[in-house]
Amino acid sequence: MLREGIYHQPYGNYAYPVGEDTLFIQLRTKKGDLQRVTLFYDGRFRDWKNNPATHKVEMEKYSSDELFDYFRAEISYSKKKFKYFFLLDDGIEQLYYTYYGFDPELPNHKGLFQYTYICEKDYFDTPEWVKDGVFYQIFPERFCNGNPDINPEKVEEWGQLPKSRSFYGGDLPGIISKLDYLEELGVTAIYLTPVFEASTNHKYDTIDYMKIDPCFGTLEDCKELVQKAHQKGIKIVFDGVFNHSSNDFFAFKDLREKGEESEYKGWYYYNSLPIRKNPDWNYSEIREFVNKIREYDKLKFETIKEEVIDKLETGGELFKEYLVRLASYLDGLSGGEVDIGFIWKVSEDKKDLREIIMPNYETFANAVWRMPKLKTANPEVRDYILEVARYWVEEIGIDGWRLDVADEVDHYFWREFRKVVKEANPEAYIVGESWGDSSPWLDGDQFDGVMNYLFTEAVLDFFCKREISVNTFEARLSKVRTTYKLPAQEASLNLVDSHDTARVLTIAKKDKVRQRLAAAFQMTYLGAPMIYYGDEIGLEGGDDPDCRRTMVWDKDKQDRELFNWYKKLIKIRKDNPALRTGDFKLLKKDAVNNIYSFLRTKGDNNIIVAFNNYNIEGVFELELDDMDYFGDSLTDLISDRSFKVKDKKLTIKINPYDLVILK
């Protein structure tokens, strides 16, 4: 028994309440090390000294990653105060495990693990509608143009491929006009990227948090959208950009104009005053510049200036001055030596470049001039944003907030944010953007869930890119299941693409079979599935800005077969509560045939899902000894085929790159 691999703590994701008097308990051990774990427990204030624990339960090994097994159990005690310990059995040795460590003898009352009390406010409660929901992300500028009268200047033709600064005229009236379409698909919640006044097409540079962007519509249009969506049972979630503002936001504008005299000096992070002038550039233009000069074997200043810089269609005069100065430092190099990293190193090292291209204040990402970072630790900033959050939930009736760059804002702020939003509407949804391990935000005092990019990467690598084995796939998913508390898992958004990534069909090399499998996994796994607009009709797109193409509304140009696939999967999910909030149990992962299967159960609703992610027919065999509730036959909810159970054994042939959902 490898003692170093055994771990438990009486808090966090290893011990937390799942009911008024019920705890979830988790234990980690070395993979394959233990045959059995028994959990002994009782009340904290009983006579432990003279009487052993009166309750025990055998823990279930429910998950494994590359290194560890994870055991779980739920224990209940009416007085809500727990002491407990473990008995570990590897088939040869038996050891008791307490806070003090390991002992072959039954431990006394000292050193036992304690969960002192299940406090009402410590219970992690997330909105039920989120767990039951199917989300649909809309990038408003590209979804539908419902009112051409409010178009921005220089609107591109709908359907033309986008550039970083393209506008097409999508708006809120357009979304309202397509609510019937979303209802037909089965969507129950819409997540809108920012709709507040801003200068860009993406609107992540908020100028006015209390005003709908005029090119998207009016406040009345917003109210109409919320009202009509609610009539169809569809929730509306706004994008809150509270990490940074626009450089034309009133506070930063005042700082830029008044410098030391500004009353908003404490709202931002800056190195010096006055604020430098924005050279008006973006990353896509830097990428375009780099891609062009990489075509040359030998770089010459005059050649770069005349054939590349002078022909650039976008960027301000200051930006072009920067490129001219930059070109002088590239003279004599090979084009192949130059990449984005090299450009930034030169720009940071050379003062004449740094003073043009680098702002003297902190921003979103790296040197994004138009998005200065807000100082949320300042009570004035905090109060302003919290009032914004309250207003749109309480006064306008939106159903929640998706929080941009949420992992770069302080935890104290998000705790205050949760209090305000939940007071405005206890059922409001709070979901943060975080691309890595998000557990610090998922203890029940900040976010309900996150955009689950850990799920995203696993699904894309397994189904769409076919770069990892079924064992690696499960190991990655297992880490999330054992790291995040269950309420957070159920309330996180399982996406396969977004406005920040290439589209799923493009990642899948235009292979819709791969996309179909990824979508099926979204609809059957733990968590709330999120569809990026257009995925359901075969919209393609590479990295930003290509992933933000306009929606296709001509049915003859839509992939209606793919649309019906999504529609059917959504209906199956809606008809089966086990697929929404049921328990998850891995059944089989067959690395030889790349078959992955799991069981979802809730009450008398029991579903087996099995994927064959391989290019030959796979045989799926399963012993049903402890699954008597399935009876003599099971039906595939996708194909309507029935399969007989013989001698409590199920044997099914699954076509290459296909799945079954059995009930």
KOLNUBA-202195 format. One line per 10 residues: their letters; for each residue x, y, z of C-alpha. Coordinates in steps of 0.2 Angstrom, whole numbers. Example, Ala and Ser with C-alpha at 12.3 -4.5 7.8 and 13.67 -1.06 7.14 Angstrom:
% residues 2
as = 62,-22,39  68,-5,36
% end
This chain:
% residues 663
mlregiyhqp = 0,0,0  8,16,-6  4,28,9  11,43,0  -3,42,-13  -17,42,0  -25,59,3  -40,67,11  -45,83,18  -61,87,28
ygnyaypvge = -66,102,16  -65,108,-2  -69,95,-15  -65,81,-3  -79,84,9  -94,96,6  -112,96,9  -124,89,-4  -140,91,7  -146,98,24
dtlfiqlrtk = -138,84,34  -128,74,20  -109,75,16  -100,70,0  -84,62,5  -69,58,-7  -53,49,-4  -38,48,-16  -27,33,-17  -13,26,-29
kgdlqrvtlf = -21,19,-45  -24,1,-43  -18,0,-25  -33,-3,-15  -47,-16,-16  -59,-9,-4  -61,7,7  -74,7,21  -79,24,29  -84,24,47
ydgrfrdwkn = -93,39,54  -104,46,68  -108,62,77  -95,73,84  -101,74,102  -106,56,106  -95,45,117  -81,40,105  -69,35,119  -80,20,125
npathkveme = -90,16,109  -85,13,91  -93,22,77  -111,15,74  -111,19,55  -101,13,41  -102,13,22  -91,4,8  -85,18,-3  -86,17,-22
kyssdelfdy = -71,18,-33  -79,30,-46  -65,38,-55  -47,36,-60  -34,47,-69  -16,43,-74  -10,41,-56  -24,40,-44  -40,31,-40  -54,41,-32
fraeisyskk = -67,34,-20  -83,42,-15  -98,40,-3  -112,51,4  -115,50,23  -130,57,33  -132,62,51  -147,72,58  -136,83,69  -125,88,55
kfkyfflldd = -109,86,65  -97,73,59  -82,63,64  -75,50,53  -61,39,47  -56,26,34  -52,8,34  -40,4,19  -38,-13,12  -26,-18,-2
gieqlyytyy = -30,-37,-1  -14,-40,10  -13,-26,22  -27,-16,31  -24,1,39  -35,14,47  -33,31,40  -36,47,51  -30,65,52  -15,59,62
gfdpelpnhk = -10,46,48  -10,27,47  -13,14,61  -16,-5,60  -26,-3,76  -44,4,78  -41,23,81  -47,31,97  -57,47,97  -42,58,94
glfqytyice = -36,63,77  -52,58,68  -57,69,53  -71,81,57  -83,91,47  -89,102,61  -106,107,55  -116,109,39  -120,127,39  -134,133,28
kdyfdtpewv = -124,146,19  -110,133,15  -122,123,5  -117,125,-14  -134,128,-23  -134,131,-41  -149,136,-52  -159,121,-57  -164,128,-74  -145,129,-79
kdgvfyqifp = -143,110,-75  -158,106,-86  -153,119,-99  -146,119,-117  -137,135,-120  -134,144,-137  -120,157,-138  -124,172,-150  -112,184,-156  -125,198,-160
erfcngnpdi = -116,207,-173  -116,191,-184  -132,183,-180  -146,192,-189  -149,210,-195  -166,214,-190  -166,232,-192  -155,240,-206  -159,257,-200  -147,256,-186
npekveewgq = -133,248,-195  -116,255,-192  -106,264,-205  -98,254,-219  -107,237,-217  -100,222,-226  -111,211,-237  -119,198,-226  -110,181,-229  -93,189,-234
lpksrsfygg = -79,182,-224  -75,194,-209  -59,204,-205  -55,210,-188  -64,226,-190  -79,221,-201  -97,226,-197  -112,217,-204  -127,225,-194  -133,210,-183
dlpgiiskld = -143,217,-169  -156,213,-155  -171,214,-167  -163,201,-177  -162,189,-162  -180,192,-158  -185,188,-176  -176,171,-174  -183,165,-157  -194,153,-166
yleelgvtai = -179,145,-174  -171,143,-157  -186,136,-150  -188,123,-164  -170,118,-161  -174,116,-142  -163,129,-135  -168,135,-117  -155,148,-114  -146,161,-124
yltpvfeast = -129,168,-119  -125,184,-128  -108,191,-130  -108,210,-125  -122,221,-130  -117,237,-121  -111,252,-131  -93,250,-138  -83,254,-153  -78,237,-159
nhkydtidym = -89,223,-168  -86,212,-153  -91,225,-139  -78,219,-127  -72,237,-125  -87,244,-115  -90,263,-116  -106,263,-107  -112,248,-96  -129,256,-94
kidpcfgtle = -133,258,-112  -137,245,-126  -125,249,-141  -135,259,-153  -131,248,-168  -139,233,-158  -155,243,-154  -163,251,-139  -167,247,-121  -184,244,-127
dckelvqkah = -177,231,-139  -168,223,-125  -184,222,-114  -193,215,-129  -180,201,-131  -180,196,-113  -199,196,-112  -202,186,-128  -188,174,-124  -196,171,-107
qkgikivfdg = -212,168,-115  -204,153,-125  -195,147,-109  -179,154,-115  -167,162,-102  -155,177,-107  -138,178,-100  -127,194,-103  -108,195,-105  -101,206,-91
vfnhssndff = -84,213,-95  -78,219,-78  -60,216,-79  -57,230,-91  -67,244,-99  -65,254,-115  -52,268,-116  -67,279,-120  -76,274,-104  -80,290,-94
afkdlrekge = -67,286,-80  -53,282,-92  -57,296,-103  -56,308,-89  -39,301,-83  -32,302,-101  -38,320,-102  -34,327,-84  -20,316,-79  -15,320,-61
eseykgwyyy = -30,330,-59  -42,317,-63  -54,310,-49  -53,293,-57  -34,290,-54  -38,276,-43  -49,267,-56  -34,260,-66  -17,253,-65  -4,264,-74
nslpirknpd = 15,266,-73  16,285,-77  5,300,-82  0,307,-94  -8,292,-103  0,288,-120  -9,290,-136  -17,274,-144  -8,270,-160  -24,261,-166
wnyseirefv = -19,243,-170  -24,225,-166  -16,208,-165  -23,202,-182  -14,217,-191  2,212,-182  -1,194,-188  -4,200,-205  12,210,-205  22,195,-199
nkireydklk = 14,182,-211  19,194,-226  37,197,-221  40,178,-218  38,176,-236  54,184,-239  71,175,-239  81,191,-235  73,206,-227  77,224,-233
fetikeevid = 70,240,-225  65,247,-242  56,231,-247  47,229,-231  41,247,-232  35,248,-250  29,230,-252  21,227,-235  18,242,-224  12,254,-238
kletggelfk = 0,241,-244  -8,238,-227  -27,242,-228  -30,245,-209  -21,253,-194  -18,271,-189  -4,282,-193  5,279,-177  4,261,-180  12,263,-197
eylvrlasyl = 26,273,-190  29,259,-177  30,247,-192  42,258,-201  54,259,-186  52,240,-183  57,237,-201  74,246,-198  78,233,-184  73,218,-196
dglsggevdi = 84,224,-210  96,210,-215  87,196,-206  79,180,-214  60,181,-215  59,164,-207  67,171,-191  53,182,-188  37,177,-178  26,186,-165
gfiwkvsedk = 37,182,-151  52,189,-159  42,205,-164  37,208,-146  54,205,-139  61,218,-151  47,230,-147  50,228,-128  69,230,-130  69,246,-141
kdlreiimpn = 63,262,-132  58,270,-148  46,256,-152  41,253,-134  35,271,-132  23,269,-147  17,251,-146  16,248,-128  4,258,-117  10,264,-100
yetfanavwr = -5,256,-91  -11,238,-88  -24,231,-101  -33,216,-105  -21,203,-112  -5,211,-118  -4,229,-123  -22,230,-129  -24,249,-129  -42,251,-130
mpklktanpe = -45,239,-115  -37,247,-99  -39,235,-84  -50,241,-70  -45,241,-52  -59,231,-44  -50,233,-27  -55,251,-27  -72,252,-18  -78,266,-30
vrdyilevar = -75,254,-45  -83,240,-35  -99,249,-31  -101,255,-49  -99,238,-56  -110,230,-43  -124,242,-47  -122,238,-66  -124,219,-61  -139,223,-50
ywveeigidg = -148,234,-63  -149,222,-78  -154,207,-67  -167,216,-56  -174,230,-68  -172,222,-85  -174,204,-80  -159,195,-88  -156,178,-80  -137,179,-77
wrldvadevd = -120,184,-81  -106,176,-90  -90,185,-84  -76,189,-96  -58,186,-90  -65,181,-73  -49,173,-67  -40,190,-68  -52,199,-56  -49,197,-37
hyfwrefrkv = -59,184,-27  -66,197,-15  -74,206,-29  -83,190,-35  -89,186,-18  -97,203,-17  -104,201,-35  -112,185,-30  -121,193,-15  -128,207,-26
vkeanpeayi = -134,196,-40  -141,183,-29  -151,196,-19  -158,203,-35  -163,185,-41  -158,170,-31  -160,160,-48  -148,171,-58  -134,161,-66  -116,167,-63
vgeswgdssp = -103,158,-75  -85,163,-76  -73,162,-91  -58,152,-85  -47,141,-97  -38,130,-83  -42,123,-66  -56,134,-60  -58,126,-43  -53,142,-33
wldgdqfdgv = -69,150,-40  -81,135,-37  -83,134,-19  -100,141,-19  -96,158,-14  -92,165,-31  -97,157,-48  -110,144,-51  -100,136,-65  -87,140,-78
mnylfteavl = -85,139,-97  -78,121,-96  -63,123,-107  -55,107,-99  -70,98,-106  -68,106,-122  -50,101,-125  -53,83,-120  -68,82,-132  -59,90,-147
dffckreisv = -43,80,-145  -53,64,-144  -67,66,-156  -62,80,-168  -43,79,-169  -42,60,-165  -25,64,-156  -28,55,-139  -33,37,-134  -48,33,-124
ntfearlskv = -38,31,-108  -31,49,-110  -48,55,-114  -55,48,-98  -40,53,-87  -43,71,-92  -62,70,-89  -59,61,-72  -48,76,-66  -62,88,-68
rttyklpaqe = -75,76,-60  -64,74,-45  -58,92,-44  -74,102,-46  -89,100,-33  -104,91,-42  -115,107,-41  -102,116,-51  -99,102,-64  -118,102,-67
aslnlvdshd = -119,121,-69  -103,123,-80  -105,126,-99  -99,111,-109  -93,120,-125  -83,113,-140  -80,130,-148  -84,149,-145  -80,166,-152  -63,164,-145
tarvltiakk = -58,148,-154  -59,140,-171  -76,132,-175  -79,113,-171  -82,108,-189  -65,117,-194  -56,109,-180  -64,92,-186  -56,95,-203  -74,97,-211
dkvrqrlaaa = -78,80,-205  -96,81,-199  -95,63,-192  -83,69,-180  -93,84,-175  -109,73,-173  -100,63,-160  -93,78,-151  -111,85,-150  -118,69,-144
fqmtylgapm = -105,69,-130  -110,87,-125  -128,82,-124  -126,66,-113  -111,70,-102  -111,79,-85  -114,98,-87  -124,110,-97  -121,109,-116  -118,125,-125
iyygdeigle = -119,127,-144  -110,141,-153  -122,149,-166  -121,141,-183  -113,124,-177  -130,116,-179  -131,120,-198  -112,117,-202  -105,134,-201  -86,134,-203
ggddpdcrrt = -72,146,-197  -54,146,-191  -47,157,-178  -53,174,-174  -60,183,-184  -64,169,-195  -74,160,-181  -86,175,-181  -94,173,-198  -112,178,-202
mvwdkdkqdr = -125,166,-198  -133,157,-213  -152,159,-215  -155,152,-232  -161,134,-228  -154,128,-245  -137,133,-239  -139,125,-221  -135,107,-217  -152,102,-212
elfnwykkli = -147,85,-208  -135,91,-195  -148,103,-188  -160,88,-186  -145,79,-177  -143,92,-164  -162,94,-162  -164,75,-159  -150,75,-146  -158,90,-137
kirkdnpalr = -174,81,-137  -167,65,-130  -158,75,-116  -174,84,-112  -184,68,-111  -172,60,-99  -168,68,-83  -153,56,-80  -144,65,-95  -146,81,-86
tgdfkllkkd = -144,79,-68  -141,60,-66  -127,51,-58  -112,47,-69  -103,31,-69  -90,25,-81  -94,8,-88  -80,4,-100  -65,11,-109  -58,0,-122
avnniysflr = -42,6,-128  -40,-7,-142  -57,-3,-150  -58,15,-144  -75,12,-136  -80,24,-121  -96,20,-112  -105,27,-96  -121,25,-86  -132,40,-81
tkgdnniiva = -145,36,-68  -158,47,-59  -173,38,-50  -180,26,-62  -173,34,-78  -157,24,-83  -147,27,-98  -132,19,-106  -121,29,-118  -108,20,-128
fnnyniegvf = -96,28,-141  -86,19,-155  -73,32,-160  -64,20,-171  -64,16,-190  -70,-2,-188  -86,-9,-181  -84,-12,-162  -92,-25,-151  -99,-18,-135
elelddmdyf = -101,-31,-121  -108,-27,-104  -113,-37,-89  -129,-31,-82  -129,-41,-65  -132,-26,-54  -143,-17,-67  -159,-27,-66  -169,-11,-69  -165,-13,-88
gdsltdlisd = -175,-28,-90  -175,-40,-105  -171,-27,-119  -164,-10,-122  -169,3,-135  -157,14,-144  -165,32,-143  -156,37,-159  -160,23,-171  -175,15,-162
rsfkvkdkkl = -166,-2,-163  -170,-14,-149  -157,-26,-141  -160,-41,-131  -152,-45,-114  -146,-63,-113  -141,-71,-97  -139,-53,-90  -127,-49,-103  -128,-36,-117
tikinpydlv = -119,-37,-133  -120,-24,-147  -111,-20,-163  -108,-2,-165  -104,5,-182  -87,14,-185  -88,32,-178  -105,30,-170  -114,29,-154  -129,21,-145
ilk = -140,29,-131  -149,15,-123  -164,15,-112
% end
